[in-house]
Amino acid sequence: MNYKQNLYRDNNLNFDYIKRRYIETLANSMEYFCGIYINDELIGFLKGRLEVKDDLESLLMALYIKENYTKDKQGNNILKNFEDYLHSVYNVKVFNVIVNDKCECDKFWEENGYNFNRKLNYQDEVYNSYIYTKRRGG
């Protein structure tokens, strides 16, 4: 079975959706886009970038995990493993995520140690987005 066929297994996560919404030319080497697989099944993906502030920070712009994997807390484990990887390999201690107000996922971020940081104001006010931040010790 080829890569595209694997993506077409679930109507909620398919190649056309990812291509239309997320695939673009990466602007620099600090951006990441990685698939999340369980038993050779694509169950989600992460998209973001690393930013150099005082220290290296992660800015997660998209986290998609199929709903059935978020209900049993596997989503929490996936996020924790990703944060652990960035911390151990790149010494990232500050993790930021942009959350759209239509997401209704505040509880997920808060139970994973993220706190409201600030609201992003757009002039057209079509979308209200918020930044949540998590800091690791050290």
Secondary structure as UniProt FT lines:
FT   HELIX           3..7
FT   TURN            8..9
FT   TURN            11..12
FT   HELIX           15..21
FT   TURN            29..30
FT   STRAND          31..38
FT   TURN            39..40
FT   STRAND          41..52
FT   STRAND          56..65
FT   HELIX           67..70
FT   TURN            71..73
FT   HELIX           74..90
FT   STRAND          94..100
FT   TURN            101..102
FT   HELIX           106..111
FT   TURN            112..113
FT   STRAND          115..120
FT   TURN            123..124
FT   STRAND          129..135
//
